[in-house]
Structures are given as structure tokens and as C-alpha cells.
């Protein structure tokens, strides 16, 4: 079955449902699946943590298309002062 893996890092992991042993959440892949659609399944929009998305070590936008087998890395944005 075609899948996308989403790996939430740091504090974002507590908002993700059903992580596997590698700390990833599996999302079924379909042609023309966008990053935003994949993340909707995780309900991360319900968090107040801002994050960036990386695919293949490149920053991506929510409307970018995904390919079968890719892994999304979700990294919380850091603030400091």
C-alpha cells in the first residue's frame, strides 16, 4: 500500500496519533496528495505550535505535492531572545 511517513520532532510528537517505532505517522498516499492534506490527517492545526516542513532535506510549502514513500519532517520553530 502506498504511504507517506510523517515524522514530528520534539514537542510536535505529543500531538501526533499512533506513531510507529521510528516515531513516524503513516498517511495513505494518493496521486496529487499535498503536504497540507497529509498533515490534516494528523490534526496538527489544532496545536498552537508553529512548525516548518522538510522533505528530502528541503523546506516545503503546504501546497507542494508528495510522492509515494517520502518522509515529511516536522520541526517546531524556535524562538529565543
Secondary structure, DSSP 8 states (H G I E B T S, - for coil): --EEEEEE-GGGGGG-SS--TTS-EEEE--TT-BHHHHHHTTTGGGS---EEEEETTEEE-TT-B--TT-EEEEEE-----
